[in-house]
Amino acid sequence: MRDRVRTVKKMLEEDEDFLESETQLTDDQKIEIAKWFLLNAPAGEIQYVAKDVRAILKDENIYKKAAEESFPSYNKSHLICLEFPNRSGDVLITSFSEVDKDEYLDPRTAQVARVDHVKQVCKDVRPARDEELPSAFVEEYRSAMDAEIMKYVSETYPKGISSVYCTKGKDVEEPGFDFELVVVISAARHSPQNFCNGSWRSIWNIEFKDEIQSVEVRGEMQVGAHYFEEGNVQLDAKHECKDTTLIQSPDDSAFSLVNIIRHHETEYLASLQTSYLKLPDTTFKDLRRKLPVTRTLFPWHNTAQFSLTRDIEKELGIGK
């Protein structure tokens, strides 16, 4: 992505239509373009992309507005993890942990972190208020689930982080009512010195339905990878699944639910491995037949002949 932004930077500097035409882009259009690049940065690379976008814009106010609008969404969608200033724990930046603007709950330590999204740091921490935490009844299920998922993540994902949130029925005090937990798992391996970064993100919505004594599970898994040594190859794969089990005691429910998560994630990883082992004999051969339609390689040494303005305006829908 960083290499691509640098190529774009060169194209922008060479494209007279973009820089010198009578129809200059408005500030709002520049902000939208900058946001597109920031939001599409691969895992762990938004700071590199931001540096190049800032250099391209050459306008601190426009960059600041684009960054302030992009970084919160990027941080939440990538489930980034920030360490508390006092090193008493970590907080995952997610839409489920957000209690107020720039404030995120860590249920495990019952603390709320205030973060700087653009710098991607935790500024300070405060104890969570009673209304920000689930009732004692729901907390039994949440904490049991948290303990089991921690074991699973530590065995499965090197440097993986997990958290369990109550998103519905936080005030339920006894059996007879529905409530919902969300399990978030985030694991990243950033190795820019080796020209590769990758991430695993999974979100599991677990709905306890008391009337039918059933627990409905919906999972969404996302894998991202970026290799950029003398090239730019990216992977962005997603998978969704569903399952059910019976409501049991907090400990038994947690054990059963983590086994469901383990099964689906293991199955998905195995399917990915099988797919990519077949790439040389299937997908790559198909690409080889389809790509050389013009029988002309892309002229990276002379990009001025292409109009980046037209392509970006078309994608963002900001053309005439």
GUNU-257697 format. One record per residue: residue in one letter; x, y, z of N, C-alpha, C, O in turn. Coordinates in steps of 0.02 Angstrom, whole numbers, padded with zeros to 5 digits, always signed. Each point is the difference from the previous one (the first is absolute). Layout:
AXYZXYZXYZXYZ/...
***
This chain:
M+00042-00060+00000-00042+00060+00000+00043+00062+00000-00014+00049-00035/R+00068-00050+00075+00043+00059+00002+00033+00011-00068+00005+00057-00023/D+00017-00111-00009+00029+00007-00066-00051+00028-00049+00016+00041-00042/R-00079-00064+00049-00052+00024-00045-00013+00074+00011-00010+00037-00048/V+00009-00016+00111-00011+00072+00014+00056+00042-00029-00011+00054-00026/R+00073-00080+00030+00056+00037-00028-00006+00005-00076+00017+00051-00030/T-00040-00105-00001-00011+00001-00072-00054+00051-00016+00006+00038-00048/V-00060-00037+00089-00054+00048-00010+00026+00071+00009-00018+00045-00038/K+00062-00036+00087+00029+00066+00011+00036+00025-00062-00007+00057-00020/K+00045-00102-00011+00036+00018-00061-00049+00016-00055+00010+00048-00038/M-00063-00088+00032-00050+00012-00051-00036+00066+00010-00014+00036-00048/L+00001-00020+00111-00033+00064+00015+00044+00058-00021-00025+00050-00026/E+00089-00056+00039+00046+00054-00016+00008+00009-00076+00013+00055-00024/E-00022-00111-00013+00009+00003-00072-00064+00015-00038+00002+00019-00058/D-00059-00029+00091-00064+00006-00034-00024+00073-00001-00025+00025+00050/E+00034+00009-00107-00018+00070-00005-00074+00010+00009-00021+00051+00027/D-00020-00100-00049-00072+00007+00008-00019+00005+00073-00047+00035+00018/F+00085-00070+00025-00016-00001+00072+00023+00063+00035-00036+00027+00042/L+00096-00003-00059+00029+00055+00037-00012+00068-00032-00002+00051+00036/E-00005-00048-00102+00000+00065-00034-00062+00014-00040-00005+00054-00030/S-00043-00099+00028-00059+00012-00041-00043+00054+00031+00008+00018+00058/E-00053+00008-00100-00043+00054+00024-00050-00026+00052-00023+00037+00043/T+00007-00103-00048-00048-00028+00048+00037-00031+00058+00005-00062+00004/Q+00022+00103+00039+00037-00024+00059-00048-00036+00047-00059+00017+00005/L+00086-00068+00031-00040-00034+00050-00014+00046+00058+00042+00041+00020/T-00102-00047+00008-00017+00039+00059+00033-00032+00061+00024-00056-00003/D-00023+00092+00058+00028-00027+00062-00037-00063+00022+00031-00048+00023/D-00098+00047-00030-00039-00058+00020+00019-00061-00043+00003-00056+00026/Q+00009+00067-00090+00019-00056-00044+00069-00026+00019+00012-00060-00001/K+00033+00106+00017+00067-00022+00021-00004-00041+00065+00035-00049+00008/I-00079+00070+00037-00009-00036+00063-00026-00070-00013+00023-00048+00031/E-00072+00042-00076-00028-00066-00016+00052-00046-00030+00002-00059+00016/I+00040+00086-00061+00052-00040-00031+00051-00022+00053+00021-00058+00002/A-00001+00104+00041+00048-00017+00053-00029-00053+00047+00035-00046+00020/K-00099+00053-00003-00032-00050+00043-00001-00068-00033+00008-00051+00034/W-00018+00049-00100-00002-00065-00035+00067-00036+00009+00001-00060+00014/F+00054+00096-00023+00065-00031+00007+00012-00022+00072+00027-00055+00011/L-00046+00096+00037+00012-00018+00070-00041-00060+00021+00025-00046+00032/L-00089+00045-00051-00044-00055+00021+00017-00065-00035-00017-00054+00026/N+00050+00057-00082+00018-00061-00037+00072-00022+00013+00026-00045-00033/A+00007+00076+00082+00068-00021+00018-00003-00071+00029-00045-00015+00039/P+00093-00028-00057+00001-00068+00029+00013+00003+00076+00019+00052+00026/A-00029-00108+00007+00010-00003+00072+00070+00023+00020+00050-00023-00028/G-00048+00068+00077+00064+00023+00026+00036+00051-00042+00057+00018+00015/E-00088+00006-00070+00036+00044-00046-00031+00070-00007+00024+00039-00041/I-00074-00023+00079-00033+00064-00010+00046+00059+00016-00006+00053-00031/Q+00052-00061+00079+00045+00055+00016+00047+00014-00059+00017+00058-00013/Y+00005-00110-00023+00042+00010-00058-00039+00035-00056+00025+00046-00032/V-00086-00069+00021-00043+00030-00051-00015+00072+00018+00000+00044-00044/A-00014-00031+00108-00016+00068+00022+00058+00048-00014-00010+00057-00020/K+00071-00081+00030+00058+00042-00012+00004+00021-00073+00015+00058-00016/D-00028-00105-00030+00003+00016-00071-00059+00043-00022+00008+00045-00040/V-00068-00059+00067-00059+00040-00016+00011+00072+00023-00019+00047-00035/R+00048-00040+00093+00015+00068+00026+00046+00038-00046-00009+00059-00012/A+00059-00094-00014+00048+00032-00046-00034+00018-00066+00016+00052-00030/I-00062-00093+00007-00035+00014-00063-00046+00060+00007-00002+00044-00044/L-00034-00040+00099-00049+00053+00009+00032+00069+00008-00025+00049-00027/K+00080-00047+00064+00035+00064+00012-00047+00052+00031+00007+00060-00012/D-00054-00084+00051-00048+00045+00034-00017-00033+00067-00036-00050+00002/E+00062+00079+00052-00007-00031+00066-00073-00005+00022-00020-00048+00032/N-00019+00099-00048-00070+00000+00021-00040-00055-00034-00041-00034+00032/I+00052+00025-00097-00035-00053-00037+00022-00068+00026-00042-00044+00010/Y+00107+00035+00000+00024-00064+00026-00029-00015+00069-00021-00056+00013/K+00021+00106+00030-00025-00010+00068-00073-00022+00000-00019-00045+00038/K-00022+00076-00081-00070-00018-00002-00009-00070-00027-00040-00039+00026/A+00078+00022-00079-00005-00068-00028+00022-00052+00051-00031-00053+00006/A+00085+00068+00031+00026-00048+00050-00049-00008+00057-00012-00057+00022/E-00017+00111+00002-00046-00003+00056-00063-00040-00017-00031-00031+00043/E+00012+00032-00107-00059-00037-00022+00016-00073-00016-00043-00043+00005/S+00105+00029-00025+00019-00066-00023+00025-00046+00055-00019-00058+00004/F+00063+00084+00039+00033-00043+00049-00048-00036+00047+00010-00059+00013/P-00062+00092+00015-00046-00037+00044-00032-00060-00035-00004-00054+00029/S-00019+00064-00090-00031-00055-00037+00050-00055-00015-00016-00059+00007/Y+00076+00078-00026+00052-00049-00016+00018-00040+00063+00004-00061-00002/N+00007+00096+00058+00019-00034+00062-00053-00050+00023+00017-00054+00024/K-00080+00074-00031-00054-00045+00022-00009-00059-00048-00011-00056+00022/S+00016+00069-00087-00009-00055-00047+00058-00050+00002-00009-00059-00014/H+00070+00083+00032+00058-00044+00004+00010-00028+00071+00047-00037+00012/L-00092+00055+00034+00002-00027+00068+00070+00008+00031+00028-00048+00027/I+00000+00109-00031+00067+00009+00026+00000-00003+00076-00051+00015+00032/C+00107-00034-00004+00007-00006+00073+00049+00053+00025+00055+00008-00027/L-00074+00028+00080+00043+00051+00029+00013-00017+00074-00044-00024+00036/E+00105+00037-00015+00020-00014+00069-00017+00059+00044+00008+00058-00019/F-00032-00073+00080-00014+00053+00048+00065+00036+00019+00053-00032+00001/P-00056+00097+00014+00061+00036+00020+00034-00030+00061+00061+00001+00005/N-00101-00028+00042+00029-00029+00060+00017-00074-00008+00019-00034+00048/R-00026+00008-00110+00015-00069-00016-00040-00050+00041+00023-00056+00013/S-00083+00075+00008-00042-00044+00039-00044-00044-00044-00039-00040+00025/G+00045+00049-00090-00041-00040-00046+00000+00030-00069+00039+00045-00016/D-00082-00072-00026-00007+00023-00069-00074+00013-00014-00043-00026+00035/V+00031+00065-00086-00069+00012-00021-00005-00009-00075+00042+00025-00038/L-00093-00062+00016-00013-00008-00071-00045+00057-00023-00050+00017+00033/I+00068+00013-00089-00040+00055-00027-00051-00030-00048+00016-00020-00056/T-00079+00016+00079-00053-00029-00040-00064+00041+00009-00004+00042+00046/S-00044-00053-00089-00064+00034+00007-00038-00027+00061-00044+00034+00026/F+00061-00094-00004-00034-00030+00058+00026+00026+00066-00035+00000+00050/S+00098+00023-00049+00030+00025+00062-00006+00075+00007+00018+00028+00052/E-00045+00005-00103-00004+00073+00001-00056+00023+00047-00058-00017-00011/V+00075+00055+00062-00050+00024+00048-00013+00074-00010-00053+00025+00021/D+00098+00011-00052-00007+00071-00014+00052+00018-00052+00041-00042-00018/K-00043+00102-00007+00049+00021-00050+00071-00008+00028+00017+00030+00051/D+00023-00070-00084+00070-00012+00018+00008-00038+00065+00055-00002+00028/E-00109-00028-00002+00005-00039+00062-00022-00072-00013-00052-00012-00030/Y+00093-00036+00055-00012-00070-00015+00008-00042+00063+00047+00008+00039/L-00095-00053-00030-00003-00042+00061+00042-00063-00008-00002-00033-00052/D+00039+00016+00104+00031-00066+00006-00037-00037+00055+00013+00012+00059/P-00059-00058-00076-00040-00033+00051+00041-00042+00048-00019-00009+00058/R+00076-00016-00081+00041-00045+00042+00026+00036+00062+00003-00029+00054/T+00018+00092-00063+00026+00038+00056-00049+00052+00026+00014+00036+00048/A-00073-00033-00080-00052+00050+00019+00028+00070-00001-00012+00040+00045/Q+00051-00025-00098+00028+00067-00009-00020+00028-00069-00012-00038-00047/V+00011+00103+00043-00015+00034-00063+00060+00041-00021+00026+00040+00039/A-00003-00050-00100+00059+00034-00026-00022+00058-00045-00047-00007-00040/R+00081+00062+00046-00010+00056-00047+00058+00000-00049+00059+00001+00021/V-00074-00003-00085+00052-00011-00050+00007+00059-00048-00047+00039-00011/D+00107-00034-00017+00013+00046-00055+00002-00043-00063+00048-00037-00011/H-00100+00042-00030-00006-00045-00058+00056+00012-00051+00027-00049-00027/V-00010+00111+00013+00049+00014-00051+00070-00024+00020+00037-00028-00041/K-00019+00038+00105+00065-00023+00024-00002-00074+00019+00052-00031+00010/Q-00112+00003-00005-00010-00070+00019+00033-00016+00068+00038-00047+00006/V-00055+00088+00043+00025-00010+00068-00057+00010+00050-00049+00035-00014/C+00057-00066+00072-00047+00009+00055+00026+00056+00044+00056-00004+00026/K-00096+00057-00016+00023+00058+00037-00008-00008+00076+00045+00016+00038/D-00103-00040-00017-00009-00011+00072-00056-00051+00010-00034-00021-00047/V+00025+00001+00110-00047-00052+00018-00040+00021+00061+00026+00034+00044/R-00088-00054-00042-00042+00013+00058-00040-00063+00017-00010-00042-00044/P-00012+00033+00106-00043-00058+00016-00066+00005-00037-00027+00055-00009/A+00000-00111-00012-00064-00001-00034-00056+00015+00050+00003-00020+00058/R-00054+00055-00082-00058+00014+00042-00046-00061+00002+00004-00043-00044/D-00047+00040+00095-00045-00058+00008-00044-00010-00061-00010-00057-00022/E-00015+00112-00007-00045-00006-00057+00036-00023-00064-00032-00019-00049/E+00098+00021+00050+00039-00023-00059+00017-00074+00004+00027-00029-00048/L-00043-00002+00105+00015-00071+00010-00064-00041+00004-00052+00027+00019/P+00054-00092-00037-00060-00042+00004-00017-00018+00072+00041+00008+00046/S-00102-00032-00037-00022-00022+00066+00041-00061+00023+00036-00030-00040/A-00042+00013+00104+00037-00056+00027-00018-00065-00035+00043-00043-00011/F-00108+00035-00006-00023-00061-00034+00033-00007-00069+00027-00053-00016/V-00029+00105-00023+00029-00002-00067+00076-00005+00004+00032-00032-00041/E-00003+00065+00092+00073-00001+00008+00026-00071+00012+00056-00016-00020/E-00096-00026+00052+00021-00069+00009+00013-00034-00067+00050-00035-00009/Y-00096+00044-00037+00007-00029-00067+00056+00034-00038+00039-00033-00034/R-00035+00099+00040+00052+00036-00038+00070-00018+00024+00044-00014-00041/S-00033+00013+00106+00066-00015+00027+00020-00072-00013+00059-00014-00013/A-00107-00033+00016+00015-00070-00015+00020-00008-00073+00046-00036-00017/M-00082+00072-00027+00016-00001-00071+00068+00031-00012+00039-00024-00041/D-00024+00078+00076+00064+00035-00008+00058-00046+00020+00051-00001-00034/A-00059-00035+00089+00054-00044+00023+00013-00056-00051+00058-00016-00014/E-00111-00014-00013+00008-00054-00048+00030+00025-00066+00042-00033-00030/I-00064+00092+00008+00024+00025-00064+00073+00021+00006+00038-00005-00049/M-00017+00028+00108+00070+00017+00010+00045-00062-00008+00053+00004-00031/K-00076-00060+00058+00039-00062-00007+00006-00019-00073+00054-00017-00025/Y-00110+00020-00010-00001-00019-00071+00047+00045-00041+00039-00024-00041/V-00044+00089+00052+00040+00048-00039+00074-00010+00014+00041+00003-00046/S-00023-00013+00109+00071-00009+00018+00029-00063-00033+00060-00002-00015/E-00101-00048+00004+00022-00062-00032+00003+00005-00076+00038-00035-00032/T-00079+00080+00004-00011+00000-00072+00034+00058-00037+00027-00009-00055/Y-00028+00068+00085+00024+00060-00034+00058+00032+00038-00010+00028+00054/P+00071-00033-00080+00057+00035+00032-00015+00075+00005-00018+00031-00050/K+00025-00004+00109-00012+00071+00012-00073+00020-00013-00015+00058-00011/G-00030-00108+00014-00071+00015-00010-00031+00033+00061+00022-00012+00057/I-00073+00053-00069-00035+00036+00054-00074-00015-00007-00026-00005-00056/S-00008-00003+00112-00072-00013-00002-00036+00041+00053+00030+00023+00049/S-00095-00015-00059-00041+00032+00050-00072-00021-00010-00020-00019-00056/V-00020+00021+00110-00070-00019-00004-00042+00057+00028+00012+00025+00055/Y-00061-00003-00095-00042+00057+00019-00073-00022+00005-00021-00046-00035/C-00016+00080+00077-00073-00008+00001-00030+00057-00040+00010+00058+00017/T-00045-00075-00070-00028+00053-00044-00075+00008+00007-00028+00052-00020/K-00006-00102+00047-00072+00005+00012-00017-00035+00065+00032-00050+00019/G-00082+00076+00016-00022-00031+00063+00049+00010+00057+00005-00043+00044/K+00030+00098-00045+00051+00013+00051-00029+00002+00071+00034-00014+00049/D-00099+00032-00044-00031+00007+00066-00037-00062+00023-00032+00001+00053/V+00035-00056-00090-00035-00062+00019+00029-00026+00066+00060-00008+00008/E-00105-00004+00040+00022-00019+00067-00011-00073+00017+00026-00025+00049/E-00065-00011-00092-00017-00069+00016-00022-00037-00063-00013+00033-00051/P+00009-00099+00053-00023-00037-00059-00071+00022-00019-00038+00024+00042/G+00021-00033-00107-00066+00019-00023+00002+00056-00051-00052+00019-00027/F+00111+00008+00015+00007+00055-00048+00057-00014-00048+00045-00040+00014/D-00048+00072-00072+00051-00008-00051+00057+00049+00011-00010+00055+00025/F+00070-00075-00045+00056+00046-00001+00050-00023-00054-00004-00056-00024/E+00050+00099+00007+00047-00016-00054+00071+00019+00019+00013+00054+00027/L+00033-00100-00041+00072+00013+00009+00033+00002-00069-00024-00031-00047/V+00079+00068+00043+00039+00002-00062+00072-00016+00018+00030+00032+00043/V-00003-00082-00076+00071-00019+00008+00040+00029-00058-00017-00009-00058/V+00070+00045+00075+00043+00030-00051+00070-00030+00008+00029-00002+00054/I-00002-00022-00111+00069-00027-00001+00039+00038-00052-00021+00007-00058/S+00079+00018+00078+00043+00038-00046+00072-00024+00008+00027-00002+00055/A+00003-00015-00112+00070-00021+00001+00035+00031-00061-00026-00005-00056/A+00083+00036+00067+00036+00032-00055+00073-00018+00004+00029-00008+00054/R+00002+00003-00112+00072-00009-00004+00027+00050-00050-00010-00006-00060/H+00044+00057+00087+00027+00053-00042+00076-00008-00006+00036-00002+00050/S-00013-00003-00111+00071-00008-00013+00020+00041-00061+00021-00027-00051/P-00027+00093+00057+00015+00043-00059+00072-00006-00024+00013+00010-00059/Q+00033-00027+00105+00070-00009-00021+00008-00059-00046+00048-00004-00038/N-00096-00043+00041+00000-00058-00045-00053+00008-00055-00016-00048-00035/F-00012+00108+00029-00048+00017-00053-00064-00042+00004-00027-00020-00052/C+00004+00007+00112-00064-00036+00005-00035+00017+00066+00032+00008+00052/N-00098-00004-00055-00042+00011+00058-00062-00042-00008-00023-00014-00056/G-00006-00007+00112-00060-00040-00004-00043+00007+00063+00025+00020+00052/S-00088-00038-00059-00045+00005+00058-00056-00052-00005-00021-00019-00054/W-00003-00001+00113-00059-00043+00006-00049+00038+00044+00018+00024+00053/R-00081-00020-00075-00052+00032+00039-00062-00044-00002-00023-00019-00053/S-00004+00005+00111-00064-00037+00001-00046+00029+00054+00022+00019+00054/I-00086-00017-00071-00051+00027+00044-00056-00051+00005-00026-00024-00050/W+00009+00006+00112-00051-00051+00012-00057+00029+00042+00009+00018+00058/N-00067-00012-00089-00061+00023+00036-00034-00061+00030-00018-00047-00035/I+00009+00048+00101-00027-00057+00036-00064+00022+00036+00003+00037+00049/E-00060-00059-00075-00065+00023+00025-00032-00055+00043-00016-00054-00025/F+00006+00069+00089-00032-00046+00047-00075+00012-00002-00024+00053+00020/K-00014-00103-00045-00073+00005-00005-00032-00045+00052-00004-00061-00009/D-00019+00092+00063-00025-00039+00057-00063-00039-00016-00008-00056+00025/E-00036+00084-00065-00065-00032-00013+00008-00069-00032-00037-00047+00017/I+00085+00039-00061+00011-00064-00033+00063-00035+00026+00022-00051-00027/Q+00007+00079+00080+00059-00029+00032+00055-00016-00051+00031-00053+00001/S-00020+00102-00044+00048-00010-00054+00049+00059-00004-00016+00056+00019/V+00075-00070-00044+00050+00052-00013+00016+00000-00074+00022-00051-00027/E-00034+00107-00005+00014+00006-00072+00067+00035-00010+00013+00052+00031/V+00028-00080-00074+00068+00025-00010+00008+00021-00073-00015-00038-00046/R+00038+00100+00036+00015+00025-00067+00072+00025-00001+00019+00042+00041/G+00020-00069-00086+00070+00019-00003+00020+00032-00065-00027-00017-00053/E+00073+00064+00056+00028+00031-00059+00076+00001+00008+00026+00030+00047/M+00009-00061-00093+00073-00003+00002+00030+00037-00059-00027-00003-00056/Q+00082+00038+00068+00032+00038-00054+00076-00007+00006+00029+00008+00054/V+00002-00025-00110+00072-00008-00003+00028+00051-00050-00026+00006-00055/G+00078+00029+00075+00032+00048-00044+00075-00011-00001+00030-00014+00052/A+00000+00019-00110+00072-00007-00006+00026+00046-00055-00035+00012-00050/H+00096+00013+00059+00030+00045-00050+00074-00016-00006+00037+00003+00048/Y-00017-00020-00110+00070-00012-00016+00021+00053-00051-00032+00007-00052/F+00085+00029+00067+00018+00056-00044+00074+00005-00015+00027+00054-00009/E+00007-00111+00006+00070+00000-00021+00003-00004-00076-00017-00051-00029/E+00038+00106-00002+00003+00005-00073-00067-00015-00032-00003-00030-00054/G-00050+00050+00086-00067-00011-00026-00052+00021+00050+00016+00034+00049/N-00078-00053-00061-00054+00020+00045-00056-00052-00004-00043+00004-00044/V+00045-00054+00088-00049-00054-00001-00040+00003+00065+00029-00001+00054/Q-00095+00003-00060-00042+00004+00059-00052-00054+00000-00025-00021-00052/L+00008-00002+00112-00053-00048+00011-00051+00030+00048+00019+00028+00052/D-00082-00032-00069-00054+00022+00045-00057-00050-00006-00040+00004-00046/A+00038-00052+00092-00049-00054-00004-00048+00004+00060+00021+00014+00056/K-00085-00027-00069-00051+00002+00052-00041-00064-00002-00008-00031-00052/H-00019+00013+00110-00042-00059+00004-00050+00009+00058+00018+00025+00053/E-00080-00046-00065-00052+00004+00051-00028-00069+00014-00001-00043-00045/C-00022+00032+00106-00028-00066+00017-00051+00008+00057-00003+00051+00033/K-00036-00104-00023-00051-00001+00053+00002-00068+00035+00021-00050-00028/D-00044+00051+00091-00004-00063+00038-00047+00012+00059-00020+00056+00014/T+00003-00110+00020-00043+00006+00059+00022-00051+00053+00033-00049-00016/T-00052+00063+00078+00011-00047+00055-00053+00014+00053-00039+00047-00008/L+00039-00085+00061-00050+00009+00053+00029+00044+00056+00060+00001+00012/I-00105+00035+00021+00020+00040+00058+00016-00048+00058-00039-00044+00016/Q+00097+00055+00014+00021-00041+00057+00025+00048+00055-00014+00060-00002/S+00049-00087+00050+00030+00042+00052+00053+00045-00033+00022-00015-00056/P-00001+00068+00089+00050+00045-00030+00063-00037-00023+00024+00011-00056/D+00004-00055+00098+00062-00036-00018-00012-00049-00057+00041-00004-00046/D-00096-00033+00049-00014-00049-00053-00016+00034-00066+00020-00023-00053/S-00056+00079+00057-00016+00038-00061+00064+00026-00032+00009-00004-00061/A+00035+00030+00102+00063+00027-00026+00041-00054-00034+00027+00010-00054/F-00023-00069+00085+00038-00055-00028-00029-00022-00068+00036-00010-00048/S-00102+00004+00046-00034-00021-00061+00008+00052-00056+00013-00018-00057/L-00020+00081+00074+00005+00054-00050+00071+00007-00028+00008+00012-00059/V+00041-00019+00102+00070+00005-00025+00016-00059-00045+00038+00008-00048/N-00066-00066+00061+00010-00056-00045-00031+00013-00068+00028-00020-00052/I-00085+00054+00051-00031+00018-00064+00044+00049-00038+00012-00007-00060/I+00013+00057+00096+00045+00049-00032+00063-00034-00026+00022+00013-00056/R+00007-00056+00096+00060-00036-00020-00012-00041-00063+00041+00000-00046/H-00098-00034+00044-00016-00042-00058-00005+00041-00064+00030-00018-00050/H-00068+00073+00052-00011+00039-00060+00064+00037-00022+00013+00005-00060/E+00025+00020+00107+00061+00035-00020+00053-00048-00028+00034+00015-00048/T-00029-00074+00079+00047-00050-00026-00020-00023-00070+00042-00009-00044/E-00107-00001+00035-00026-00021-00065+00014+00053-00054+00019-00017-00056/Y-00029+00080+00074+00011+00053-00049+00074+00007-00018+00017+00009-00058/L+00026-00013+00108+00072+00003-00013+00023-00057-00045+00041+00009-00044/A-00069-00068+00056+00018-00058-00041-00023+00010-00072+00035-00018-00047/S-00095+00047+00038-00025+00013-00068+00043+00051-00036+00011-00005-00060/L+00013+00056+00097+00045+00049-00030+00065-00032-00023+00024+00013-00055/Q+00004-00055+00097+00063-00033-00017-00009-00043-00062+00044-00001-00044/T-00100-00035+00040-00012-00042-00058-00007+00042-00063+00026-00018-00053/S-00062+00074+00058-00010+00043-00058+00065+00027-00026+00012+00001-00061/Y+00032+00022+00106+00062+00032-00023+00053-00051-00022+00046+00018-00037/L-00053-00080+00059+00045-00052-00026-00016-00015-00073+00043-00021-00038/K-00106+00033+00019-00022-00014-00069+00011+00060-00047-00011-00007-00060/L+00031+00064+00087+00007+00060-00042+00044-00010-00061-00020+00020-00055/P+00080-00049+00062+00043-00007-00059-00031-00039-00057+00012+00015-00059/D-00054-00064+00076-00029-00043-00052-00068+00023-00025-00024-00025-00050/T-00006+00073+00085-00068+00022-00020-00002+00074-00015+00002+00021-00058/T-00005+00019+00111-00010+00072-00008+00055+00033-00041-00015+00039-00046/F+00078-00053+00062+00055+00033-00035+00000-00017-00074+00016+00042-00042/K-00033-00105+00026-00002-00019-00071-00057+00036-00036+00008+00020-00058/D-00065-00011+00092-00055+00037-00030+00020+00073-00012-00016+00028-00052/L+00050+00001+00101+00021+00070-00008+00049+00007-00058-00002+00049-00037/R+00044-00098+00029+00050+00004-00054-00034+00002-00068+00024+00033-00045/R-00081-00068+00039-00034+00000-00064-00041+00064-00010-00008+00023-00057/K-00016+00006+00112-00046+00057-00007+00035+00068+00000-00025+00047-00031/L+00081-00042+00065+00030+00067+00008+00029+00030-00064-00012+00059-00012/P+00049-00096-00029+00033+00034-00056-00046+00014-00059+00017-00016-00057/V-00075+00045+00069-00046+00016-00054+00031+00051-00047-00004-00006-00061/T+00036+00057+00089+00031+00052-00041+00071-00018-00021+00030+00033-00042/R-00004-00087+00072+00069-00023-00013+00050+00056+00016+00054+00004-00030/T-00073+00039+00078+00044+00056+00018+00006+00004+00076-00051+00000+00035/L+00112+00002-00009+00011+00007+00071-00016+00072+00022+00006+00047-00039/F-00026-00040+00102-00014+00067+00026+00065+00040+00004+00048-00025+00030/P-00045+00085-00058+00062+00039-00001+00012+00038+00064-00012+00060+00003/W+00036-00094+00048+00011+00033+00064+00053+00055-00006+00001+00046+00041/H+00042-00050-00090+00052+00051-00009-00027+00065-00029+00034+00051+00001/N-00095-00053-00027-00029+00059-00032-00075+00002+00013-00040-00019-00042/T+00022+00042+00102-00070-00001+00020-00038+00062-00020-00061+00004+00010/A+00096+00046-00038-00033+00064-00016-00054-00007-00052-00044+00043-00005/Q+00047-00097-00036-00049-00008-00053-00069-00020+00026-00048+00000-00038/F+00044-00016+00103-00064-00020+00029-00028+00058+00043+00038+00036+00031/S-00103-00030-00031-00032+00053+00039-00026-00029+00065-00052-00033+00001/L+00088+00044+00054-00023-00023+00065-00063+00036+00021-00043-00028+00034/T+00038+00091-00055-00059+00040+00018-00064-00035-00021-00046-00008+00039/R+00044-00014-00102-00059-00031-00027-00018-00064+00039-00058-00011+00016/D+00108-00030-00001-00013-00063+00034-00025+00010+00071-00047-00033+00022/I+00078+00080+00014-00021+00012+00070-00069+00032+00002-00042-00019+00041/E+00030+00068-00086-00066+00032-00001-00055-00050-00015-00054+00003+00028/K+00069-00050-00073-00049-00051-00019-00016-00045+00060-00059-00015+00012/E+00110-00006+00026-00010-00044+00056-00037+00034+00057-00042-00030+00033/L+00060+00093-00020-00030+00036+00056-00065+00035-00020-00035+00027+00043/G+00020-00026-00108-00062+00032-00023+00000+00075+00008-00052+00030+00016/I+00111+00001-00027+00003+00072+00009+00016+00036-00066+00022+00058+00000/G-00032-00093-00055+00013+00031-00064-00056+00047-00019-00048+00011+00037/K+00055+00018-00098-00051+00046-00023-00067-00035-00010-00049+00031-00020/
***
